[in-house]
Amino acid sequence: MIKYIFSVLLLAPVITIASEASTVEVNKKQAKTYDSTKFCYYADKEFSEGAKHYIGDVVQRCVRRDDNILVWKTL
């Protein structure tokens, strides 16, 4: 019984640190904001106006719409 209590006391700080580390990682991912007036986005990366993006044989360019939003347009 004493071994069980001792092992629980030793593992408690390890479990606490591990749970805090995963919470911090989740918060960093949620902090990402997207501004479609400044960048086009693909695979969580930012591309500026005029950038070309190749998906196989398809070529896309980051262009500005009339409402000032940047979007990918297939060429």
DSSP file (Angstrom, degrees, kcal/mol; ACC not computed):
  #  RESIDUE AA STRUCTURE BP1 BP2  ACC     N-H-->O    O-->H-N    N-H-->O    O-->H-N    TCO  KAPPA ALPHA  PHI   PSI    X-CA   Y-CA   Z-CA
    1    1 A M     >        0   0    0      0, 0.0     4,-2.2     0, 0.0     5,-0.2   0.000 360.0 360.0 360.0 -40.3    0.0    0.0    0.0
    2    2 A I  H  >  +     0   0    0      1,-0.2     4,-2.6     2,-0.2     5,-0.2   0.882 360.0  53.6 -65.7 -37.7    2.8    2.4    0.8
    3    3 A K  H  > S+     0   0    0      2,-0.2     4,-2.4     1,-0.2    -1,-0.2   0.894 108.2  50.7 -62.6 -39.3    4.4    1.7   -2.5
    4    4 A Y  H  > S+     0   0    0      2,-0.2     4,-2.1     1,-0.2    -2,-0.2   0.934 112.3  45.1 -64.1 -47.2    1.2    2.5   -4.3
    5    5 A I  H  X S+     0   0    0     -4,-2.2     4,-2.2     1,-0.2    -2,-0.2   0.912 113.5  50.8 -63.6 -42.6    0.8    5.9   -2.4
    6    6 A F  H  X S+     0   0    0     -4,-2.6     4,-1.8     1,-0.2    -2,-0.2   0.903 110.1  49.0 -62.4 -42.6    4.5    6.7   -3.1
    7    7 A S  H  X S+     0   0    0     -4,-2.4     4,-2.0     2,-0.2    -1,-0.2   0.875 110.3  51.2 -67.0 -36.6    4.2    6.0   -6.8
    8    8 A V  H  X S+     0   0    0     -4,-2.1     4,-1.7     1,-0.2    -1,-0.2   0.909 109.2  50.9 -65.2 -41.4    1.1    8.1   -7.1
    9    9 A L  H  < S+     0   0    0     -4,-2.2    -1,-0.2     1,-0.2    -2,-0.2   0.851 111.9  47.7 -65.1 -34.2    2.9   11.0   -5.3
   10   10 A L  H  X S+     0   0    0     -4,-1.8     4,-0.6     1,-0.2    -1,-0.2   0.858 114.2  45.6 -73.7 -35.3    5.8   10.7   -7.7
   11   11 A L  H  X S+     0   0    0     -4,-2.0     4,-2.4     1,-0.2     5,-0.2   0.721  93.4  78.8 -82.6 -21.5    3.6   10.6  -10.9
   12   12 A A  H  X S+     0   0    0     -4,-1.7     4,-2.1     1,-0.2    -1,-0.2   0.911  95.2  45.4 -57.2 -47.8    1.3   13.5   -9.9
   13   13 A P  H  > S+     0   0    0      0, 0.0     4,-2.4     0, 0.0    -1,-0.2   0.882 112.3  52.8 -64.4 -35.3    3.8   16.3  -10.9
   14   14 A V  H  X S+     0   0    0     -4,-0.6     4,-2.2     2,-0.2    -2,-0.2   0.925 110.6  46.4 -64.3 -44.5    4.6   14.5  -14.2
   15   15 A I  H  X S+     0   0    0     -4,-2.4     4,-2.1     2,-0.2    -1,-0.2   0.893 112.4  51.3 -65.2 -40.2    1.0   14.2  -15.2
   16   16 A T  H  X S+     0   0    0     -4,-2.1     4,-2.0    -5,-0.2    -2,-0.2   0.923 110.9  47.1 -63.8 -45.6    0.4   17.9  -14.3
   17   17 A I  H  X S+     0   0    0     -4,-2.4     4,-2.1     1,-0.2    -1,-0.2   0.905 112.0  50.9 -63.6 -41.7    3.3   19.1  -16.4
   18   18 A A  H  X S+     0   0    0     -4,-2.2     4,-1.7     1,-0.2    -1,-0.2   0.894 110.2  48.8 -64.5 -40.2    2.2   17.0  -19.3
   19   19 A S  H  X S+     0   0    0     -4,-2.1     4,-1.5     1,-0.2    -1,-0.2   0.875 110.9  50.4 -70.0 -35.5   -1.3   18.3  -19.2
   20   20 A E  H  X S+     0   0    0     -4,-2.0     4,-2.1     2,-0.2    -2,-0.2   0.885 107.6  54.3 -67.4 -38.0   -0.2   21.9  -19.0
   21   21 A A  H  X S+     0   0    0     -4,-2.1     4,-1.8     1,-0.2    -2,-0.2   0.898 108.3  48.1 -63.4 -40.9    2.1   21.4  -22.0
   22   22 A S  H  X S+     0   0    0     -4,-1.7     4,-1.8     1,-0.2    -1,-0.2   0.850 109.5  53.8 -70.0 -32.5   -0.7   20.1  -24.2
   23   23 A T  H  X S+     0   0    0     -4,-1.5     4,-2.0     2,-0.2    -2,-0.2   0.906 107.9  49.8 -66.0 -42.0   -2.9   23.0  -23.1
   24   24 A V  H  X S+     0   0    0     -4,-2.1     4,-1.8     1,-0.2    -2,-0.2   0.899 108.9  52.7 -63.4 -41.0   -0.2   25.5  -24.2
   25   25 A E  H  X S+     0   0    0     -4,-1.8     4,-1.5     1,-0.2    -1,-0.2   0.898 108.9  49.3 -62.9 -41.3    0.1   23.8  -27.6
   26   26 A V  H  X S+     0   0    0     -4,-1.8     4,-1.7     1,-0.2    -1,-0.2   0.903 109.1  52.7 -64.3 -41.6   -3.6   24.0  -28.2
   27   27 A N  H  X S+     0   0    0     -4,-2.0     4,-1.0     1,-0.2    -1,-0.2   0.856 105.7  54.0 -64.8 -35.7   -3.6   27.7  -27.3
   28   28 A K  H  < S+     0   0    0     -4,-1.8     4,-0.3     1,-0.2     3,-0.3   0.891 108.3  49.5 -65.3 -39.0   -0.8   28.5  -29.8
   29   29 A K  H >< S+     0   0    0     -4,-1.5     3,-0.9     1,-0.2    -1,-0.2   0.856 109.4  51.6 -68.5 -34.4   -2.8   26.9  -32.6
   30   30 A Q  H 3< S+     0   0    0     -4,-1.7    -1,-0.2     1,-0.2    -2,-0.2   0.710  96.3  70.3 -74.8 -19.9   -5.9   28.9  -31.7
   31   31 A A  T 3< S+     0   0    0     -4,-1.0     2,-0.3    -3,-0.3    -1,-0.2   0.635  71.6 109.5 -74.2 -13.4   -4.0   32.2  -31.8
   32   32 A K    <   -     0   0    0     -3,-0.9     2,-0.3    -4,-0.3    -3,-0.0  -0.472  50.3-170.8 -67.5 125.3   -3.6   32.0  -35.6
   33   33 A T        -     0   0    0     -2,-0.3     2,-0.4     2,-0.0    -2,-0.1  -0.893  11.8-142.9-117.9 150.8   -5.7   34.7  -37.3
   34   34 A Y        -     0   0    0     -2,-0.3     2,-0.5     7,-0.0     7,-0.0  -0.939   9.3-168.9-116.6 133.0   -6.3   35.1  -41.0
   35   35 A D    >>  -     0   0    0     -2,-0.4     4,-1.9     1,-0.1     3,-1.6  -0.896   1.3-173.8-121.9  99.4   -6.6   38.4  -42.8
   36   36 A S  T 34 S+     0   0    0     -2,-0.5    34,-3.4     1,-0.3    -1,-0.1   0.529  81.6  66.7 -73.5  -5.2   -7.9   37.8  -46.4
   37   37 A T  T 34 S+     0   0    0     32,-0.2    -1,-0.3     1,-0.1     3,-0.1   0.626 113.3  30.2 -85.7 -13.3   -7.4   41.5  -47.2
   38   38 A K  T <4 S+     0   0    0     -3,-1.6    11,-0.4     1,-0.3     2,-0.3   0.714 123.8  21.9-111.9 -31.8   -3.6   41.0  -46.9
   39   39 A F     <  -     0   0    0     -4,-1.9     2,-0.3     9,-0.1    -1,-0.3  -0.957  56.8-133.1-141.2 153.5   -2.9   37.4  -47.9
   40   40 A C  E     -A   47   0A   0      7,-3.2     7,-2.7    -2,-0.3     2,-0.4  -0.817  34.9-144.4 -94.0 148.4   -4.1   34.4  -49.8
   41   41 A Y  E     +A   46   0A   0     -2,-0.3     2,-0.3     5,-0.2     5,-0.2  -0.938  26.6 164.6-121.9 139.2   -3.8   31.2  -47.7
   42   42 A Y  E >  S-A   45   0A   0      3,-1.8     3,-1.4    -2,-0.4    -2,-0.0  -0.932  76.0  -7.1-149.9 128.9   -3.0   27.6  -48.7
   43   43 A A  T 3  S-     0   0    0     -2,-0.3     3,-0.1     1,-0.3    -1,-0.0   0.876 128.2 -58.2  52.8  42.3   -1.9   24.8  -46.4
   44   44 A D  T 3  S+     0   0    0      1,-0.2     2,-0.3     0, 0.0    -1,-0.3   0.719 112.7 120.1  63.4  24.6   -1.7   27.3  -43.5
   45   45 A K  E <   -A   42   0A   0     -3,-1.4    -3,-1.8     2,-0.0     2,-0.4  -0.903  61.2-124.4-117.7 149.7    0.8   29.5  -45.3
   46   46 A E  E     -A   41   0A   0     -2,-0.3     2,-0.4    -5,-0.2    -5,-0.2  -0.758  23.6-174.1 -96.3 136.8    0.5   33.1  -46.4
   47   47 A F  E     -A   40   0A   0     -7,-2.7    -7,-3.2    -2,-0.4     3,-0.1  -0.995  18.4-131.8-128.9 136.2    0.9   34.3  -50.0
   48   48 A S    >   -     0   0    0     -2,-0.4     3,-1.9    -9,-0.2    14,-0.3  -0.299  43.4 -69.5 -83.3 169.7    0.9   37.9  -51.1
   49   49 A E  T 3  S+     0   0    0    -11,-0.4    14,-0.2     1,-0.3    -1,-0.2  -0.328 121.6  25.0 -59.6 134.0   -1.1   39.4  -54.0
   50   50 A G  T 3  S+     0   0    0     12,-3.0    -1,-0.3     1,-0.3    13,-0.1   0.280  86.1 140.8  93.9  -9.1    0.2   38.2  -57.4
   51   51 A A    <   -     0   0    0     -3,-1.9    11,-2.5    11,-0.1     2,-0.4  -0.391  44.7-137.7 -67.6 142.6    1.7   34.9  -56.0
   52   52 A K  E     -B   61   0B   0      9,-0.2     2,-0.4    -3,-0.1     9,-0.2  -0.822  15.5-165.9-102.8 143.8    1.4   31.9  -58.2
   53   53 A H  E     -B   60   0B   0      7,-3.3     7,-3.0    -2,-0.4     2,-0.5  -0.997   5.9-153.1-132.2 128.7    0.5   28.5  -56.8
   54   54 A Y  E     +B   59   0B   0     -2,-0.4     2,-0.5     5,-0.2     5,-0.2  -0.899  14.5 177.2-108.7 124.6    0.8   25.2  -58.7
   55   55 A I  E >  S-B   58   0B   0      3,-2.8     3,-2.1    -2,-0.5     2,-0.4  -0.881  70.2 -61.7-122.0  96.0   -1.4   22.2  -57.9
   56   56 A G  T 3  S-     0   0    0     -2,-0.5     0, 0.0     1,-0.3     0, 0.0  -0.524 119.8 -16.2  64.1-122.3   -0.4   19.5  -60.4
   57   57 A D  T 3  S+     0   0    0     -2,-0.4     2,-0.4    -3,-0.1    -1,-0.3   0.470 118.7  98.0 -90.4  -3.4   -1.2   21.0  -63.8
   58   58 A V  E <   -B   55   0B   0     -3,-2.1    -3,-2.8    16,-0.0     2,-0.5  -0.736  57.6-160.2 -92.4 130.1   -3.4   23.7  -62.4
   59   59 A V  E     -B   54   0B   0     -2,-0.4    16,-3.0    -5,-0.2     2,-0.4  -0.931   9.5-174.6-110.3 131.1   -1.9   27.2  -61.9
   60   60 A Q  E     -BC  53  74B   0     -7,-3.0    -7,-3.3    -2,-0.5     2,-0.4  -0.941   8.0-157.2-124.2 148.3   -3.6   29.6  -59.5
   61   61 A R  E     -BC  52  73B   0     12,-2.5    12,-2.7    -2,-0.4     2,-0.7  -0.962  23.7-119.4-124.3 142.3   -2.8   33.3  -58.8
   62   62 A C  E     + C   0  72B   0    -11,-2.5   -12,-3.0    -2,-0.4     2,-0.3  -0.714  46.4 170.1 -80.2 113.7   -3.6   35.3  -55.8
   63   63 A V  E     - C   0  71B   0      8,-2.8     8,-2.9    -2,-0.7     2,-0.5  -0.864  33.9-114.5-127.2 159.5   -5.8   38.2  -57.0
   64   64 A R  E     - C   0  70B   0     -2,-0.3     6,-0.2     6,-0.2     2,-0.1  -0.815  26.8-145.3 -97.1 129.1   -7.9   40.9  -55.4
   65   65 A R    >   -     0   0    0      4,-2.9     3,-1.6    -2,-0.5    -1,-0.0  -0.270  34.5 -96.3 -80.4 174.5  -11.7   40.8  -55.8
   66   66 A D  T 3  S+     0   0    0      1,-0.3    -1,-0.1     2,-0.1    -2,-0.0   0.782 124.4  59.3 -63.0 -27.5  -13.8   43.9  -56.1
   67   67 A D  T 3  S-     0   0    0      2,-0.1    -1,-0.3     1,-0.0     3,-0.1   0.172 121.4-106.0 -90.3  19.4  -14.7   43.7  -52.4
   68   68 A N  S <  S+     0   0    0     -3,-1.6     2,-0.4     1,-0.2    -2,-0.1   0.692  77.7 133.4  69.5  22.8  -10.9   44.0  -51.5
   69   69 A I        -     0   0    0    -31,-0.0    -4,-2.9   -32,-0.0     2,-0.4  -0.877  53.9-130.6-104.6 135.4  -10.6   40.3  -50.6
   70   70 A L  E     +C   64   0B   0    -34,-3.4     2,-0.3    -2,-0.4    -6,-0.2  -0.719  35.8 167.6 -86.1 132.9   -7.6   38.2  -51.9
   71   71 A V  E     -C   63   0B   0     -8,-2.9    -8,-2.8    -2,-0.4     2,-0.5  -0.926  40.1-101.2-139.4 161.5   -8.6   34.9  -53.4
   72   72 A W  E     -C   62   0B   0     -2,-0.3     2,-0.5   -10,-0.2   -10,-0.2  -0.765  36.1-165.9 -85.0 126.8   -7.0   32.1  -55.6
   73   73 A K  E     -C   61   0B   0    -12,-2.7   -12,-2.5    -2,-0.5     2,-0.3  -0.966  18.9-127.5-116.2 128.3   -8.0   32.4  -59.2
   74   74 A T  E      C   60   0B   0     -2,-0.5   -14,-0.2   -14,-0.2   -16,-0.0  -0.566 360.0 360.0 -74.3 131.6   -7.4   29.5  -61.6
   75   75 A L              0   0    0    -16,-3.0    -1,-0.1    -2,-0.3   -15,-0.1   0.419 360.0 360.0 -93.9 360.0   -5.5   30.6  -64.8
